[in-house]
Amino acid sequence: MKTYRKRIAAFALAALMGLACISCGKTDESSQPTASQTETTAEVTTAVTTTATKTETTTTTAETTTETTTPQTTTSVTTTTATTTTAKQAVTAPPQATAAPVVQTAAKTPQKTVSGSLDSIVKSYPRNTSVILYCMDGKTLYSNAPNRVYYGASMIKLPYVYYCCTQLEKGIHSLDETVTYTDANYFPGSGVIINRGSGKKYTVEQLIDYTLRYSDNVAYIMLIHLFGIDGFNKMTKEWGYGNIQLYSYSYFADVTPNFILTSMKKMQAKSANSSRIWQAAWKALLGSDGLYIKQRFANEAVAGKYGYKSGVYHEACYFGGKEPYILVVMSEINGIEQCGSYLASVASAARAEVNKYTAQKEAAKTTTTTTTTTATMSQTSPTEETTTETTPETTTPETTEPTTTPPETTQEIFETSETVETTPYDEN
């Protein structure tokens, strides 16, 4: 049976080759099949013939099946499947690879920085941004759009906690007073209280700490329900920011970089107070986590607060040290990943500006000291010369006259001279 089929295949192949030669009008040696090519072709043709027979006949033997599913056919199918699978993975893999690291990078690892001056980095940012670099000696080293209005997000928690502390100082509530978390205080978003369930009690000190340290929304709402908003709105007006207000339908307000700078300055000034109230707030700011600027200086004690919502990201940080300063960065974003390297670059460039300013101050201080010393020496030199000249004049009449007088008179003048010399000694 096999021999018969091979003969039919060979005959069919010869017929096909003959037709090809006739149509080409020439015979080429390269067109003639070799022995191995003929054998392979015969096997394939046999498989095709068998497949056709299988379609027409309802009976299929084990031998027919073996010839139909040849190794070449199986390999071909497997290769095609692998190629298709690889193509699908190439489409879906990149989004999965980029999505996860973005969240981890934003939360944990420091960002790469871009070199350049502070102004060039700020000006190259593709969206609206504001930066204020303020030294605590009163010198503003850099300011870009300080009064631009942004949705403040959680940045409003910084001045609100400041307000709460002023009320605690007046005896309105206390740090040890407890507040129970209920459904009325629920607010989605950042924080830790929301994951602990209702019915738990928290002290006011804990609420202050969570609000600043974890930017806890529930803790913030609980403080508002305790201290209200009227006093806070009055405080912002007294500061000169009357347009920044909280409302019963919105506990998050639009703010400006200057307002946030003022809030951080006032909070830092109060941190020098040994009061437990202010120490609790400042300790929370020092322990705040997740800030890009703080990550850039992970080995330093930096007090900071961030604000984040789709569309905006802000940070305000206080740096201590030899030349204390505050850096405020507010920006519009198109996804949080846009801000990581930008804020790290701004923080590095700002530190360079502070270092340069510090060096200039030291140089000016050295110059002033040298000038003052020189002026002092110039003023005291004439006095020393006059003293030296005056002393001989006082004693000259007594020492000069004995050389010109007779011996008898010399003895008397000598005795008189001794009396003059001992008189000051007696007065002492």
Salt bridges, closest charged atoms under 4 A:
GLU67 OE1 - ARG5 NH1 3.71
ASP119 OD1 - LYS123 NZ 3.20
ASP137 OD2 - LYS361 NZ 2.97
ASP176 OD1 - ARG276 NH2 2.72
GLU177 OE1 - HIS173 ND1 2.93
GLU205 OE1 - ARG276 NH2 2.68
ASP209 OD2 - ARG213 NE 3.00
GLU300 OE1 - ARG351 NH2 2.88
GLU323 OE1 - LYS361 NZ 3.27
GLU353 OE1 - LYS356 NZ 3.68
GLU362 OE2 - LYS322 NZ 3.78
